[in-house]
Amino acid sequence: MSGEGEFEFIASRLAPLSEGAPGAAGLKDDGALIDLDPGETLSVTTDTLIEGRHFPEGGDPELAARKALRVNLSDLAAMGARPFGYCLNIAWPGEGVSARPEPFVRGLLAEQQRYGVRLMGGDTTRGPGPWTIAVTAFGRRPAGLSLRRAGARPGDSLIVTGTVGDAVLGLEALQGGDLGLSRGDTAYLVARSLTPEPRLPALAAMRRHARAAIDVSDGLLADARHLATASDLRLDIDLGAVPASAPAQAWMAKQQDEATARLRLAAGGDDYELLLATAEPEALIAELARAGLPAALIGRFEKGAPQVTVRLGETELTPDDWGFTHF
């Protein structure tokens, strides 16, 4: 790594990212000590990203850093938690390391400034496998806040923020596929795949109006099923109500079958929008809009065996693919 050893890299590149992080000790200890204010709960989440699977092989290290941090902040958002810090584990590949650290740290610094988080610890190593980045992120949420996957109740509405399906189309473009779209539309979809936006502006509205939440990482269908299973309820989803961006709509217009196209977008994953169960859909949607986040009502929870029914208007659909799985 440009002549730097492990400890020199930590001291010169990573330690400055910890400035201002309570309990980080300048990354000179084996862990961080975190004191929370009374009435607050610590939320913790972790994700691992592997080159060639979660971000493009040989791609921009700055974008890899940004995505690695953002997907964890998205998990905290789904738990109603405001992020404040993270730990970072890096397994550098055996080859081609020297050019990566500087843009990688630059990406982390940009995200820290954007989201108000600080590096609090971690580990670096080197191995024969692909470049691997693991982030553990920490957030604060009010003590007693009941906002988990299992909180939905019969009669609750299912709300989704933003638009769904952009990331899977962006991934296809990154892999050399021709979407038949303009350069601008394709660039938008690629950006949605490489740099997802954690929906932290939704926190205040979620805390007031949502009873269950999850972020859309594995795909809308798969993550909606996680909500239904955890809440032990049946869930009905209308794909016709699921929002799509203008580029995704342009892509759908070129497809032979709307149902097949919408199923693909709903199973694609990596959108990092929020799925929210609520008894107050109008109030939640209105407050999200005031926070700059468009949202739509796409489904309803009912008593019954925990399963998801998918339809397009009045036509029930049978998905062949529910979403991403690692195995």
N, C-alpha and C positions, 0 to 999 in steps of 0.2 A: 504494500500500500504506500507507494511513493517513498520507500525507505523507512516508513514508520513501523514500529512494533506495536503490539496490542496496547500497551499502557501509554505509549506516546500518542497513539490515535485517540484514546479515551481522554487524555489530559488536554490535548490540543484541539480536537474537533468536537468531542461530545460533551465534555465538562461545561463549556460555555452555554450549551443548551439547557443546563440545569440551573442557571442563575435565577434566583428568585423562587425556586421550588422549595417549599417548607420541608425540612427533614432529609433533603437529598445529600447534604454534606459534600457538595462539589464532586459527587461520584467517587469519593475516596473511601467509602465503606462498602460493606457487602449488602446493604439494603437501605431502604428509606424508612423513616419514622413519621407517621402521619397522625396528627391530632385533628379531630373534627370538632366544630363548634357544637354545643348542646342543641339537641333538636334536629341534628342532621345524621343521615346514614351514608356510609361509604358504599358506592357501587363500583364493582370491578368487572372488567370483561377482557378477553384476550382472543387474538386471531393470528394465524400464521399464513403468510403469503409466500409462494414458491415461484421463482422465475420459470416462465414457460407454461405455467398453469394459471396463476392469478394475475400476472402481468407479463408483457411480451418479452421473450428471450432477446437479449441484446438491446432492449429498449432504454429509454432515458431514465437514469437512476433517480433523478429529481421527481419524476412522475411516480416511480415505484415508492419512494418515501412518502409522497403525499397520499397515495392510495392506502398504504399500510396504516397510516395514522387515521385517515378519514373513516375507514370501515369500522374501526374500533369506536370512534366517536359516534358513529351511527348507532351502534349497540347501546351506548350510554343514553343516547337520545330516546331510544325505545324503552328504556327503563325510567325515563323521566329525570335523568341525572345530568347535572351541569359538569362538564369535564374540567379537571384542573391539572392533571399530570399523567405521565405514562412511563413505563419501563420498556426497554428495547433490547431484544436479542437478535444478533446478526450472525449468520453462518456464511462467511464469504466463500465464493467458489475458488477452486484451486487455480484457475486461470483468469486472466483479464481483470484483476482486481484494481490495479493502480489508478485507473481513470474513474472509478466509481465513487470513492468516498466524498470528494468535494461536492459534486452535484447532489449526492444523496443527503449530505448534511444541509446543503442549501435548501433542499426541499423541505426537510424537517423544520428548519428555522422559519421558513415562510408560513408553514402550517401552525407553528407555535404562535406566531404573531397574529395570525388570523383568528385562532380559536382560544387564545389565552391559556395554553397549557405549557408545561415545562417537563423536560426529561428528568426522571427521578432515580434511574438506575438501570441495570441490565447486564448484558454479557456479550462479548464478541469472540468468535472462534473462526476456524477455517477448515474446510473439508473438501472431499472429492465430488460432492454432489452439487446440485444447482444452488444458486444464491437463494437463501431463505431468510425471511424477515418476520420476526414475531414481536408483536406489540401487546402489552398489557396496559390498559387504560383505567384511570380512576376518576370517579365523579362524585359529586355531592347531590343528595336529594333530601327532601324533608323527611324526618323520621315519621313512620306511620303511613307514608304514602302507599296506597294499595294500587300498584300499577305493574302487573306482570302478565304473562301470557294467559294465565288461568282465570282472569277476572271477568270475562264476558258473561252476560246473563241472558236468559230467554227474552226475546224482543229487542235486544240491542241491535243497532245498526253497525255495519262495517264501513269505515271511511278509509280512503287512501289519499295520501298527499301526492302532489306533483303528477308526473306521467310515468307510464309503465311500458317497458319493452325497448327503450332506447339503447340500453347497455348491450343487449344481445345482438342488436343490429350493428352497433359499433364494433363489437368483437368480430362479427363476420367481415366487416370492412378491414379491420386490422389483419385478419387472416388471409386477405387477398380476394375476398368475395366482392362481386359487383352488385350493389344494391339498386343500380339503375337510377340513382339520385344525383342531384347537383353536387358540386364540390362543397358548397356551404352546408348543405344538409348532411352530407357524409361526415364533414368535420365536426358538426354538432354532435352526432351520434358517437363518434370516436371519443370525443371529450367526455361524454357522459359515461363511457365505459372505463376510461383511464382515471378520471378524477370525479368520483361520486361526491355528492354534496350531503353531508350529515344534516339532518333536519332539526338542528338545535333551536331555531326560532320557534318551533312548535311546543317547547317545553311548558310555557305558562298555560296555553290552551289545553294541553294534555292533562296537566295536573288538575285543572278545574273540571274537565268534561269527559275524559277517557277512563275506562275501567280495565282495559287490557290493551297491550301494544306489542308489536314486533316490527323489526325493519325487514325490508324486502331484499334479502341477500340470495336466497336459494331460488327465488321465483315467487311471484304473487300467489300462484296456486299452492305451492308447497308450504309457504309461510302462513297462508290463510288456514291451511289444514293443521299446522302446528297450533294455531289459536283455537280452532275447533276441538282438537284433541285435548289440549290442556284444560279447556273450559268444559269439556264433556258435553258439547252441544252440536247440533246439526247447523250447518251454515250453507246458505244459498247465495250464489254469486251470479250477477248478470254481467257478462263480459262486455256487453254493449254499453254499459255505464262506466267502464274502466277508461280513464283519460289516456289519450295518446298525443304525443307531440306532433307538431306540423310535419317534421321529417318522417316520423313513423306513420302518420296518416298518408303521406305521399307514397311510402313504401307499400302500405296496405292496398292503396288504389291500384297498384300494379299486380296484385296477387289474384289468382283465379277464384279462390274461395275465402270469403271473409272470416268464416268460423275458424278455418285452419290457421289463417294468419293471426287472428286474435289469440288463439290458443298458444301459438308459438311465442308471442310477446308476453303472455301471462306466465309462461313457464321459464322464461329466459334467465332471470336472476340478475344480480349485481346492480339493480336500480337504486337500492338503499333509500327508497321512499319508506314511509311509515304506514302500517295497517293499524287502525285504532277501532276498538269496540266502544260504543257509547250509547247511552240512553237519550242523549241530547244532540242529535246530529246537526240540527240547524245552528245551534249555538256554537258547537265545535267548529263547523265549517266557516261560520262568520268570523270567529276569533282567529282562526288560522289565516283567513284572507287578510285580516288587519295586520297580521305578522308577516305578510308577504308570501304566504304559502297557499296556492290554490289547492283545493281538496274536493273529493266527490264521494257520494254515497254509492256503494257498489254491491252491498249485500246485507243479509239479515240473519241473526242467530235465532234458533228455535230449539225447543226441547226435542230430544231424540238422540239416536245413536250418533256418536261423534264422527261425522263425515261431511264432505263438501259436495254440494250439488252445483254443477256449472251449467249455465244456459246462456244463449244469445237470444234475447227477447223471450219468446215463449218456447223456443226449441232447446231441449236439454242436450248437452254435449257430453261425450265420453273422451276425456283427454288420454292420449297415448303417453304423454310426457307431463309429469307434474312439476318438474323442476330439477335443479342441480343436486347431485349427491356425490360425495367423495369416493364412495365404494360401489 
